[in-house]
Amino acid sequence: MEIISGFSKLSKKQKLTWLASQITDNPQGFVDEFESYQHRDPQVQKLYDEFSENTLTNFYMPYGLVPNVLINGTLYAIPLVIEESSVVAAAAGSAKFWLERGGFKAEVIDTKKVGQVHFLWEGDFKKLDVLFDEVRELMLDNTALVTANMRARGGGILAIELVNMTHLEPNYYQVKATFETCESMGANFINTCLEEFARTLKDWAANSEHFVGKEKEPLVVMSILSNYTPECLVRAWVECPIADLGNFEEMPPEMFAFKFSKAIMIAKNDPHRATTHNKGIFNGIDALTLATGNDFRAIEACGHTYASRSGKYQSLTDCSIENGIFKFWIEIPMAVGTVGGLTSLHPLVKKSFEILGNPNARELMQMMAVIGLAQNFGAVKSLTTTGIQRGHMKMHLLNILKHFEATENEVKIAVEHFKSNVVSFRAVRDVLDLIRIKV
């Protein structure tokens, strides 16, 4: 690969042509294939191109649907964008299962978000602490125009505090602020406020009659929101009498409930299991996050940090069996938006919101917690009954058959064969070889 200057200034066609010249003997075929994935409407394609930088084409992901999701008495169909097999099926199976047992319940506990100004300051903390009320008022005044619209919607800056971090690093302090951003995720709003806080702090210190020498020169390292939002919290749960769980693969409900609760206990105590357990939760949450144009990376990073809040990485879901009642729940931080960003730009994101009934941010938080819980229930149910591979390998079998370009008749024969045989890449190849020899 050659070094290239000014790549970002090239047209999309020029970018593709250059890339093709570097990696293939058939540059036109390479360019044609990339261009085949572009949207047929040039205006829509232009919109997609402007979401990011140096775009070459569109990368397609399956857009699926989980029907029959009953949340707080309202029935929803939940769109999911994910490439992994079995995830949509597991969530749909769980939704149908709990639909007949009262559905899912969910509640938002709080919606506070956090941002910080990180700065170094050589001075007497007690003096700064005493005077901080003065700078706090200036910070609020200087951001009044920025926060006006948010305040009109019931949000804005909730609190500003000075945090002494010198026990970790000499001269290190924070201005820590909490925000309510209503229907938006609020990243731009929070960061704009924080950068104004930083300017206010520097100007205030430089002109304060109470400071001398280096006390007048706080060094702002950075001003940035935190994606760890433990006070932006949602809870979702399901429950029913153990007897109502029914039999799973001839397993009595009492044994199923016992094994299920022990599986959650293992995920609470073993980080190796907890990691895979929580990955399954985010199979559902990330897929809905993508479908609604939210930031799955921020949501997942926050969730994993929350899972480690005790000092040990643990399961994000819990289970209890008390007085003959099975209860399964999740409590997870979830900072989402229903306005701003891609939510009002991406055509399919807009369709997702339409399918969901145009929820507000609190309702979307509940939906995301529920779909994570549903996917996790389906996964743990499989693990503690049939084993995870039966459903997963059934879907994987179809992918392997596609890899070998199996015909429709070959697929039928292979699917029947593997109802009672173990699926593997080699086993599928051998079965296809036998089928093709007979033909």
Order of alpha helices (4+ residues) and beta strands (2+ residues): alpha-alpha-alpha-beta-beta-alpha-beta-beta-alpha-alpha-beta-beta-alpha-beta-beta-alpha-alpha-alpha-beta-beta-alpha-alpha-alpha-alpha-alpha
